[in-house]
Amino acid sequence: MVTIEKLSPVPRYTTLRVTENADASVHWCHMHADLARAPGRACFKPALVNEILQYQWSLADRLRRERSNGDDPLRHVVLASDCDAFNLGGDLEYFCDAIRRQDRHALLTYARQCVRGVHAFHTGLDAGAHSIALVQGDALGGGFEAALSCHTIVAEEGVGMGLPEVLFDLFPGMGAYSFLCKRIPPHQAEKMMLSGDVYASEDLYKMGLVDVLAPRGQGQQAVDEVIRANRRIPHARTAMHRVRAMSQPVTLEEMMGITEVWVDTAMQLGEKPLRTMERLVRAQYKRHAEPNAATA
């Protein structure tokens, strides 16, 4: 029997719906809350990126203060979505505009903000938290990178996940290579990045890129089970985070260097790849032309 805990809303954001359980040991961050009210795109718009960073900073500060006061249980932060896509990736409309204007500064600022966000999930907010990605809809490009940055990926069956940036002659430059290479061999990571293929969650589970595969509609229950299992071994789980960070580090400096390469590559793109981006933007608008009902 599944026990449903009452979640307390913390209404401060426009693109996020954030809640926590009664004892504040599990924190939920649902992206795309704005799509419940108005049409739009389920991508990493600058507003969403900035609100995720604000949420991370605020929560990290709170968790660190709790630990300094002697309250040191294992906390969990869950990244999820309020629409039928987990996240479709970077803001291609923003990319096209910046590239056409040759505004390298704008593109680099955006990319660095994205990197800070995924790196924070990778490090447990630098506050000892265990990060979980709950993927109940497609996770593409930067959306897949965000999921890969988390300690545990829970995905429902039938979900598409992949890195299609090569379709417009670009590569995923905000963590994909660094995070993939911690789970699969580098040559396999490169093949995945250069193919542009979208994989079913079932296949990624077999490859070891998805940690927990759940039946459709049962992703939240699977997350609850991951959390219950971690609560039985909080010290071991916390120690494993530290061991992983020492043995398989992904530094912010490494990721910032890679994203510089990404920006330099993006700034060289011509009209053909930009038109491909624009077609994808139109498809994203069409996909979420009507507001979605927020999930509970």
N, C-alpha and C positions, 0 to 999 in steps of 0.2 A: 504494500500500500504506500502510495506517494504522499508525503506530508507537504502541503503547500503553505509556505510561510508568508505572512502578510508583509508586503513591501511598502516602505514609506517614500512618497515622492519628495523630490527636492527640486522645485521648479525655479530654475535660474537661467535656462538656456533656450534657444529657439530651434536649433538643429539636433539637440540631444534630449533624450528622456532618461534621466538618471534616478535610480532607486536604490535602496539598501534594505537588508533584512532587519529584523527587530533588534538584534544585538550588534548591528553594524559590522559584521564580519564578512559579509558578501555584498559587493557593490556592483550594480548593473549599469552599463552605459550603452543605451540603444541609440544608434545613429539614425539619421533621416526622420526625426520626429516631425520636421516641417512638412514632409510629404503626406502626413496624415491630414493636413489642413489645406494644402494647395499643390498643384502639379509642379513637377520639377525633375531633377536628375539625382539618382542615388549614387553620387560620386563624391570624391573628396573636394568639394567646393572650399575656397579659402575660409568661409565662415565656419564650416564644419571642422576644418583642421584647427582653426584658432580656438574653437570651443572645446575640442578634445584636449588641447594643450592646457587650457584654463582649468578644465576638470581634473586633469592629471596633477597639475601643480597643487591645486587646492586639496585634493585627496591625499597626495603624498605628504604634504605638510601636516595634515591631520594625523595620518598614520604614524609618522615619525614622532609627533608629540605624544601619541598614545604609548608608543614603545618606550620613550624616554621616561614616562610616568610609571613604568613597570608593567603596563598592560601589553603583553607580547604574544597574543594568539596569532595563528596563521590567518591572514586576510586573503580574500579572493576578489579580483576585479574581472568582470565578464564583459567582453565587447560583443555586442549583438546589433540587430537592426530592427527597425520598426516597419520595414516594408518587405516586399517579396524578393529583394536582392540584398545580400549582405553589404556589398559595395562594388561598384563597377569600375573603380580605379580613379586615376587622377582626373582633374578638371580639364578635359580636352579643349573646351571652349576657351578657357583661360590660356592654355598652352598656345593655341593658334593665334590669339590676339598678341601675346607677348612675343612670339617668334616673328610674326609679320612686322611688328614695331621694332624688332631687334632689341627688345628690352631684357637684356641678360640679367640685370639686377632683380627685376620683378620675378623672373622664372627661378632664379637661384634662391631668393628669399622664400618663395613658396616651397621649393624642394627641401630646403633646410628645415622649414617648419614641419613638413611631413616626416623627415628623418627623425627629428626630435620626438615626434609622437610615437613612431613605431619603436624607437630605441627605448623609450620609457616603458612600453609594455614588455619589451624584452628583458628589462632589468627589474621588473616588478615594481616600477615607479621609484626605484632606489629606496624602497621602504619595506622590503621583505614580503611584498604581496605576490600571490600566485595568479598569473594572468591566464585567462581562458578566452578563446574565440569560439563563439557559438555561431556556426555558419548554417543558416536555414534557407539561404538563397544564393544565387551566383556570387562568387568572389573572384573578380578579374583584375589583373594588373595590380595597382596599388591596394585594392581590396584583398587580394591574395597575399600580398606582402604584409599587410596588417595582421592577417590571420597567422601567417608564418612567424611573426614576431612574438606571438604569445607562447607561454610555456606549454599549454595544452590546446589542441585544436579538436573541437567536437563538431562534427558535420553530419547533417542529415543525409539520408540516401537520396540520390537523384539530383544532387547539386552540382553545378558546373564550376570548376576552378581552373584558372590558368593565367598565362602571361602573354597576352596578344599584342604587346607593343611592337613586335617586329612587323606587324601588318602595316604600320606607318613608318617603317625603317628606324625604329627606336628600340631601346632595350629598357627593361624595368630597373631603374637606377636608385630605388629608395629602400634597399634592403633585401631584394630577392636573392641575389647571389650569396650574400653573407649568410642569410638564414637557411637557404636551401642546402648549402654545403655543410651545415651542421646536421642535416638529416639524410642526405644522399650524397654519392660521390660527385666531385666537381664536374666531371665530364657529363654526367647525367643532368646536372643542374644546367650546364650550358646548352645541352641539347633541348631541354625543356624551354629555356628562355629564347632560343633561336627558332624554334618550331612554330611558336604562336598557337599551339594546340590548346584546346580547352578539355580538361579531363573530368570524368565523373568522379564524384567523391568516393565511390566504391573502389575505383582504380587507385586513387591516391592513398586510400587506407592500406591497400595491399603493398604499396610502395613505401609505406612508413611515414608519409607526409601528413596524414590525418591520424590522430591518436585514438579517437573514439568515433565509431560510425553508428548512428542512431537511425531507427526507422523514421519515416516522415511524420512530423508532428510530435516527435518524442525527444527533440533536442534538449529542451529545458530539463526534462527528467534526467537525461544523461549527464547534463552539467551538474545537477543536484547530486548525482551518484559520485561524480569525480570529487566534488567538495566533501561529501561524507567520507570517502576513502582517504582524502588528505587529512581530514580531522583526526583520523585514527593514528596518523603518523606525522604530526605537525613538525616535530624536531628533525625527523629524517628528511621530510620534504624540504624544509628550510635549508638544511645542510646540503641537500642535492643541488639547490639553486646556487649555493656558493661554490660547490665543486664544479658545476657546469660553467660558471663564470670564469673560473681559473683555468679549466681544461680547454674550453671552447669559447674564448672571448670573442665578442663582436663589439668593438669599440665604437664610440660615437665618432672618433676621428677617422676611422676606416670608412664609415658610412658617409661622412661628409666629403671625403675624398672621392668616393665613387659617384656621389651625386653631382660633383663638379664635372666629371666626365659626361654624365647624363645631360647636364645643361649645355655643355659645349657641343655635344652631338645634336641636341634638339635645335640649337641655334643655326645649324647648317641645313636643316630640312628645307626642301623646296615645295612648290605648289602641289605636286602630286600627293605626297604624304599628308600635307595639310588638308587637302580635300577629303582624303580618307578619314582623317580625324573628324571633319565636319559631318560626314555621313554618319559616323558613329554617334556624334552629339545628337543629331536629329533622331536617331533610333532610340537614344536614351530618353529624350523628351517624349517620344511617342509611347515608350514603355510605361512611363508614369504620368500619362496625360490626365489621369483622374486621381484625386486624393486617395490615399490608402487609410484604412482603419488601423489605428495603433494597436499593437498587441498588448496583452495583459502582462 
